[in-house]
């Protein structure tokens, strides 16, 4: 894929007062990603084992605006390093419009907690609706939502 044919974006969210190990434990819970993602209500392991390369999960949730069909993605774990607190997944099938989408989630230590860093690459998505700016904005929203959920969980 040539560079001009690739969308790239990155967002980050502070997780104040929560250790990197606790943040990683939430992100590493591949089978329960829905607990930390705003529009998902289910995550099911379709094949493989969480924490093992090749594990495939099905994420589903609220329909996209203008659709009656539940949104879904099948996501394959393609990189995994618990020591460095990072994982990458590739979207295999979906009804959202993703093509060649690969995301990487990292947990970075901070003096007063942690930071979640979420980056992605994707082939351009057809209009209407998506642009690299909109996807980057959406992953920023999701990373901040995730951070908030993890802080709530840590306080409970």
C-alpha positions in Angstrom: 0.0 0.0 0.0 1.6 3.3 -1.1 1.8 6.1 1.5 -0.7 8.3 -0.3 -3.2 5.4 -0.1 -2.8 5.1 3.7 -4.7 7.0 6.4 -2.8 7.3 9.7 -3.9 8.7 13.0 -3.0 8.7 16.7 -4.8 9.7 19.9 -4.0 9.4 23.5 -5.8 9.7 26.8 -4.5 10.2 30.4 -5.5 7.7 33.0 -4.8 9.7 36.1 -4.0 7.8 39.3 -4.1 4.3 37.7 -0.9 2.3 37.3 0.2 1.1 33.9 -0.3 -2.5 35.0 -3.9 -1.9 35.9 -4.6 -0.1 32.7 -2.9 -2.8 30.7 -5.0 -5.4 32.5 -8.1 -3.7 31.1 -6.8 -3.4 27.6 -5.4 -6.9 27.7 -8.8 -8.3 28.4 -9.4 -9.0 24.7 -12.6 -10.9 25.3 -14.2 -8.1 27.2 -13.3 -5.1 25.1 -17.0 -4.0 25.1 -16.7 -3.0 28.8 -14.3 -0.1 27.7 -15.7 0.9 24.3 -18.6 3.3 24.0 -20.8 1.8 21.3 -20.2 -2.0 21.9 -22.3 -4.3 23.9 -20.7 -7.6 23.1 -17.3 -9.0 22.4 -17.0 -12.7 21.6 -13.9 -14.8 21.0 -14.5 -16.5 17.6 -11.2 -18.4 17.4 -8.0 -18.8 19.3 -7.1 -17.6 22.8 -6.9 -14.1 24.1 -3.2 -13.1 24.5 -2.2 -15.4 21.6 -1.5 -14.2 18.1 -4.3 -15.0 15.7 -7.0 -14.7 18.3 -10.2 -13.4 16.5 -12.9 -11.5 18.4 -16.3 -10.3 17.1 -17.3 -6.9 18.4 -20.8 -5.7 17.9 -23.0 -2.9 19.0 -25.1 0.1 18.1 -26.0 0.6 14.5 -24.2 3.4 12.6 -26.4 6.5 12.0 -28.9 5.8 9.2 -28.7 2.0 9.6 -30.8 -0.6 11.2 -28.1 -3.2 11.1 -25.9 -3.7 14.2 -22.4 -2.6 13.6 -19.7 -5.3 13.8 -16.0 -5.9 13.3 -14.0 -9.2 13.3 -10.6 -8.3 14.8 -7.5 -10.5 14.7 -4.7 -10.0 17.2 -1.6 -9.5 15.1 1.0 -8.2 17.6 1.1 -8.7 21.4 3.7 -7.7 23.9 2.5 -7.7 27.5 6.0 -6.7 28.8 5.8 -3.5 26.7 2.0 -3.3 27.3 1.1 -3.1 23.6 -1.1 -5.0 21.2 -2.2 -4.6 17.6 -5.3 -5.9 15.9 -6.4 -6.0 12.3 -10.0 -5.7 11.2 -10.8 -8.7 9.0 -14.5 -8.2 8.3 -16.9 -5.4 9.2 -19.9 -3.5 8.1 -18.5 -0.1 9.0 -16.3 0.5 6.0 -12.9 -0.3 7.4 -10.4 -1.6 4.8 -6.9 -2.6 5.7 -7.4 -1.2 9.2 -4.8 -2.0 11.8 -4.8 -0.4 15.3 -2.2 -0.4 18.0 -3.0 0.2 21.7 -0.1 1.0 24.1 0.0 1.8 27.8 2.7 4.3 28.7 3.7 5.0 32.3 3.3 8.6 33.6 4.4 10.2 36.8 0.8 10.4 38.0 -0.7 7.4 36.3 -0.7 6.2 32.7 -1.5 7.2 29.2 -3.4 5.1 26.6 -2.0 5.6 23.1 -4.1 4.4 20.2 -2.8 4.6 16.7 -4.2 3.3 13.4 -3.5 2.8 9.7 -6.2 2.2 7.1 -6.9 2.4 3.5 -9.1 5.4 2.7 -12.8 4.7 3.4 -15.4 5.7 0.9 -17.7 8.7 1.5 -20.0 9.6 2.9 -19.1 9.9 6.5 -15.5 8.9 7.0 -12.3 10.8 6.7 -8.9 10.4 8.4 -9.9 13.3 10.7 -13.2 11.7 11.7 -11.6 8.4 12.5 -8.8 10.1 14.5 -11.4 12.1 16.4 -13.4 9.0 17.1 -10.5 7.0 18.4 -9.6 10.0 20.6 -13.2 9.9 22.0 -12.9 6.2 22.5 -9.5 6.4 24.2 -10.9 9.0 26.6 -14.0 7.0 27.2 -11.8 3.9 27.9 -9.6 6.0 30.3 -12.7 7.1 32.2 -14.1 3.6 32.5 -10.7 2.3 33.8 -10.6 5.1 36.4 -14.1 4.3 37.6 -13.2 0.6 37.8 -10.1 1.4 39.8 -12.1 3.5 42.3 -14.7 0.8 42.9 
